[in-house]
């Protein structure tokens, strides 16, 4: 199984040692793998697929506030000594992940300094991206936000397309389905995407980036800057560019 990009940036000796203590797990679309405020007993390092980070508000449906794919990790708060998950997490796209028991980090030689450093950086990246998402929701039009969301999903997909329904997109974006139908129809009419029976394909990547709000490029820059990886080594979704 391919190595997650956070793990890939560890020194080789530390990476091999940690992977020996990880277990491969399948990620199945729709599966809830974390509940807000409930303790997490393992860190998940996706190598394929995508996790949706969701938050509840009063009686409203869960709203998506972020994504995690092969560029990141679920459970980075463990590096802060906190087991409770700050969000509810549901698998958005099928895939695989490395599951690392939280106790592994505590028992690593030197306290797992290399991994802890990456986890702390990733926590900061997520905080910055969450702030961007809050502003994006308030200021940007739905079609721009949908284009951004589709790019984020495609970054974490195994190819140019992935499975998603309009109902799911509307639910995660916190809007009515008719709004997503209109916005997706406009993107398809422009030749940027193709949507058919629950499967969306990105037909014109550069065009879709042009249709997305600036938050997409800002998130990618925040990731590279925050993680301090080599410039252009990986984009936010972990795909070499």
RODO-2510 file (C-alpha; in nm, 4 decimals, decimal comma):
residues 241
     n   res          X          Y          Z
     1     x     0,0000     0,0000     0,0000
     2     x     0,1278     0,3466    -0,0888
     3     x     0,2694     0,5636     0,1866
     4     x     0,0734     0,8673     0,3059
     5     x     0,2562     1,1926     0,2199
     6     x     0,3024     1,2984     0,5819
     7     x     0,4639     0,9642     0,6583
     8     x     0,6668     0,9944     0,3374
     9     x     0,8360     1,3075     0,4748
    10     x     0,9662     1,1304     0,7846
    11     x     1,3260     1,0105     0,8017
    12     x     1,3411     0,6656     0,6415
    13     x     1,4330     0,4835     0,9627
    14     x     1,1470     0,6436     1,1587
    15     x     0,9021     0,5823     0,8738
    16     x     0,9847     0,2110     0,8534
    17     x     0,9627     0,1727     1,2307
    18     x     0,6223     0,3409     1,2484
    19     x     0,4750     0,1546     0,9512
    20     x     0,5586    -0,1738     1,1187
    21     x     0,3220    -0,0701     1,3999
    22     x     0,0425     0,0436     1,1690
    23     x    -0,2418    -0,1648     1,0304
    24     x    -0,3956    -0,1206     0,6839
    25     x    -0,7689    -0,0479     0,7001
    26     x    -1,0351    -0,0070     0,4327
    27     x    -1,2286     0,3184     0,4044
    28     x    -1,5867     0,2603     0,2897
    29     x    -1,8012     0,5464     0,1634
    30     x    -2,0599     0,6597     0,4160
    31     x    -1,8877     0,4962     0,7136
    32     x    -1,8631     0,7153     1,0247
    33     x    -1,5195     0,6747     1,1757
    34     x    -1,5140     0,9509     1,4376
    35     x    -1,7720     1,1383     1,6419
    36     x    -1,7248     1,4949     1,7642
    37     x    -1,5999     1,5039     2,1267
    38     x    -1,5553     1,1251     2,1375
    39     x    -1,2024     0,9942     2,2029
    40     x    -0,9929     0,8689     1,9112
    41     x    -0,7774     0,5704     1,9885
    42     x    -0,5866     0,5692     1,6603
    43     x    -0,4502     0,8099     1,4014
    44     x    -0,5536     0,7476     1,0410
    45     x    -0,3163     0,8267     0,7547
    46     x    -0,5171     0,7922     0,4304
    47     x    -0,3326     0,6738     0,1214
    48     x    -0,6390     0,6566    -0,1025
    49     x    -0,9873     0,7984    -0,0702
    50     x    -1,1169     1,0951     0,1222
    51     x    -1,2580     1,1756     0,4659
    52     x    -1,5181     1,4485     0,5201
    53     x    -1,4811     1,6565     0,8367
    54     x    -1,8264     1,7556     0,9612
    55     x    -1,9647     1,9675     1,2416
    56     x    -2,3167     1,9842     1,3886
    57     x    -2,5003     2,3081     1,4679
    58     x    -2,8249     2,2993     1,6637
    59     x    -3,0833     2,0981     1,4691
    60     x    -2,9226     2,1613     1,1299
    61     x    -2,7698     1,8790     0,9221
    62     x    -2,3973     1,8211     0,9558
    63     x    -2,1934     2,0752     0,7578
    64     x    -1,8618     1,9906     0,5935
    65     x    -1,5733     2,2003     0,7238
    66     x    -1,2812     2,0191     0,5641
    67     x    -1,1400     1,7135     0,3862
    68     x    -0,8511     1,4810     0,4588
    69     x    -0,6844     1,2629     0,1984
    70     x    -0,3358     1,1289     0,1356
    71     x    -0,1937     1,4752     0,2124
    72     x    -0,2931     1,4583     0,5781
    73     x    -0,3924     1,2671     0,8872
    74     x    -0,6964     1,2228     1,1052
    75     x    -0,6265     1,2572     1,4768
    76     x    -0,3431     1,5128     1,4716
    77     x    -0,4800     1,6552     1,7990
    78     x    -0,3165     1,3574     1,9719
    79     x     0,0130     1,5481     1,9397
    80     x    -0,1441     1,8114     2,1671
    81     x    -0,2306     1,5503     2,4278
    82     x    -0,5996     1,5569     2,3300
    83     x    -0,7857     1,2367     2,2406
    84     x    -1,1276     1,3930     2,1721
    85     x    -1,2113     1,4477     1,8043
    86     x    -1,2970     1,8124     1,7234
    87     x    -1,5242     1,6991     1,4368
    88     x    -1,7417     1,4143     1,3192
    89     x    -1,5754     1,2237     1,0351
    90     x    -1,7408     1,0258     0,7563
    91     x    -1,5731     0,8517     0,4638
    92     x    -1,6511     1,0530     0,1501
    93     x    -1,4635     0,8382    -0,1021
    94     x    -1,3643     0,4716    -0,0740
    95     x    -0,9993     0,4063    -0,0106
    96     x    -0,7375     0,2774     0,2306
    97     x    -0,5462     0,4147     0,5266
    98     x    -0,2767     0,3270     0,7745
    99     x    -0,4165     0,3046     1,1271
   100     x    -0,1676     0,3878     1,4023
   101     x    -0,2689     0,3294     1,7654
   102     x    -0,2311     0,6545     1,9606
   103     x    -0,0098     0,4795     2,2135
   104     x     0,2516     0,4227     1,9428
   105     x     0,3310     0,7946     1,9435
   106     x     0,3765     0,7934     2,3203
   107     x     0,6136     0,4975     2,3083
   108     x     0,8248     0,6135     2,0149
   109     x     1,1960     0,6739     2,0878
   110     x     1,2431     1,0397     2,1745
   111     x     0,8672     1,0804     2,1918
   112     x     0,8374     1,0410     1,8138
   113     x     0,9824     1,3866     1,7589
   114     x     0,9744     1,3686     1,3794
   115     x     0,6108     1,2646     1,3591
   116     x     0,5056     1,5052     1,6345
   117     x     0,6612     1,7915     1,4421
   118     x     0,4609     1,7018     1,1303
   119     x     0,1395     1,6594     1,3316
   120     x     0,1807     2,0007     1,4956
   121     x     0,2367     2,1631     1,1567
   122     x    -0,0698     1,9877     1,0198
   123     x    -0,2843     2,1110     1,3091
   124     x    -0,1853     2,4680     1,2166
   125     x    -0,2640     2,4014     0,8490
   126     x    -0,6098     2,2739     0,9425
   127     x    -0,6766     2,5770     1,1626
   128     x    -0,5824     2,8111     0,8809
   129     x    -0,7928     2,6212     0,6280
   130     x    -1,0906     2,6185     0,8655
   131     x    -1,0658     2,9967     0,8947
   132     x    -1,0584     3,0252     0,5152
   133     x    -1,3609     2,7947     0,4867
   134     x    -1,5609     3,0125     0,7271
   135     x    -1,4901     3,3253     0,5232
   136     x    -1,5555     3,1390     0,1974
   137     x    -1,8993     3,0293     0,3154
   138     x    -1,9913     3,3885     0,3959
   139     x    -1,8511     3,5764     0,0957
   140     x    -1,8327     3,3483    -0,2079
   141     x    -2,1053     3,2406    -0,4492
   142     x    -2,2241     2,8801    -0,4521
   143     x    -2,0854     2,8042    -0,7989
   144     x    -1,7377     2,9177    -0,6904
   145     x    -1,7605     2,7107    -0,3719
   146     x    -1,8846     2,4075    -0,5635
   147     x    -1,5941     2,4342    -0,8089
   148     x    -1,3544     2,4515    -0,5150
   149     x    -1,5195     2,1498    -0,3502
   150     x    -1,5000     1,9471    -0,6715
   151     x    -1,1309     2,0289    -0,7104
   152     x    -1,0646     1,9220    -0,3521
   153     x    -1,2478     1,5964    -0,4143
   154     x    -1,0670     1,5289    -0,7397
   155     x    -0,7306     1,5966    -0,5742
   156     x    -0,7998     1,3052    -0,3426
   157     x    -0,9559     1,0732    -0,6012
   158     x    -0,7705     0,7991    -0,7860
   159     x    -0,8423     0,9638    -1,1220
   160     x    -1,0361     1,2461    -1,2847
   161     x    -1,3705     1,1369    -1,1429
   162     x    -1,5405     1,0230    -0,8266
   163     x    -1,8814     0,9159    -0,7005
   164     x    -2,1053     1,1794    -0,5430
   165     x    -2,4726     1,2661    -0,5627
   166     x    -2,6171     1,6143    -0,5913
   167     x    -2,8011     1,5508    -0,2669
   168     x    -2,4724     1,4742    -0,0922
   169     x    -2,3049     1,7839    -0,2371
   170     x    -2,5953     2,0024    -0,1228
   171     x    -2,5885     1,8441     0,2222
   172     x    -2,2142     1,8921     0,2698
   173     x    -2,2152     2,2473     0,1334
   174     x    -2,5124     2,3447     0,3489
   175     x    -2,7370     2,4544     0,0612
   176     x    -3,0569     2,3379    -0,1083
   177     x    -3,0271     2,0696    -0,3745
   178     x    -3,1764     2,2976    -0,6406
   179     x    -2,8849     2,5371    -0,5881
   180     x    -2,6316     2,2600    -0,6504
   181     x    -2,8282     2,1448    -0,9552
   182     x    -2,8091     2,4920    -1,1086
   183     x    -2,4422     2,5474    -1,0188
   184     x    -2,3331     2,2010    -1,1393
   185     x    -2,5361     2,2493    -1,4572
   186     x    -2,3520     2,5743    -1,5299
   187     x    -2,0136     2,4099    -1,4774
   188     x    -2,1144     2,1223    -1,7044
   189     x    -2,2493     2,3567    -1,9738
   190     x    -1,9118     2,5328    -1,9701
   191     x    -1,7404     2,1985    -2,0341
   192     x    -1,5582     2,1980    -1,7001
   193     x    -1,7187     1,8866    -1,5541
   194     x    -1,9373     1,5984    -1,6658
   195     x    -2,1985     1,4693    -1,4239
   196     x    -2,4045     1,1557    -1,4838
   197     x    -2,5854     0,9246    -1,2446
   198     x    -2,3887     1,0052    -0,9335
   199     x    -2,0465     1,0230    -1,0981
   200     x    -1,8660     1,3511    -1,1619
   201     x    -1,5652     1,3804    -1,3926
   202     x    -1,3408     1,6852    -1,4099
   203     x    -1,3158     1,7512    -1,7845
   204     x    -1,1183     2,0770    -1,7769
   205     x    -0,8972     2,1036    -1,4703
   206     x    -0,7519     2,4481    -1,5441
   207     x    -1,0941     2,5822    -1,6362
   208     x    -1,2434     2,4526    -1,3117
   209     x    -0,9610     2,6159    -1,1158
   210     x    -1,0483     2,9419    -1,2899
   211     x    -1,4132     2,9008    -1,1907
   212     x    -1,3301     2,8270    -0,8268
   213     x    -1,2913     3,0941    -0,5623
   214     x    -0,9398     3,1976    -0,4583
   215     x    -0,9740     2,9844    -0,1438
   216     x    -0,8685     2,6729    -0,3348
   217     x    -0,5292     2,8132    -0,4329
   218     x    -0,4950     2,9687    -0,0870
   219     x    -0,5482     2,6319     0,0814
   220     x    -0,2833     2,4684    -0,1358
   221     x    -0,0371     2,7458    -0,0542
   222     x    -0,1208     2,7196     0,3169
   223     x    -0,0470     2,3477     0,3060
   224     x     0,2928     2,3842     0,1395
   225     x     0,3923     2,6734     0,3631
   226     x     0,2641     2,5184     0,6841
   227     x     0,4092     2,1723     0,6260
   228     x     0,7402     2,3207     0,5036
   229     x     0,7674     2,0620     0,2293
   230     x     0,9788     2,1287    -0,0776
   231     x     0,8060     2,3837    -0,3061
   232     x     0,5766     2,2172    -0,5615
   233     x     0,6643     1,8692    -0,4293
   234     x     0,2980     1,7983    -0,3658
   235     x    -0,0202     1,9952    -0,3962
   236     x    -0,2772     1,9956    -0,1158
   237     x    -0,4195     1,6650    -0,2320
   238     x    -0,0801     1,4976    -0,2453
   239     x    -0,0673     1,4724    -0,6252
   240     x     0,2713     1,5511    -0,7776
   241     x     0,2630     1,8582    -1,0007
***
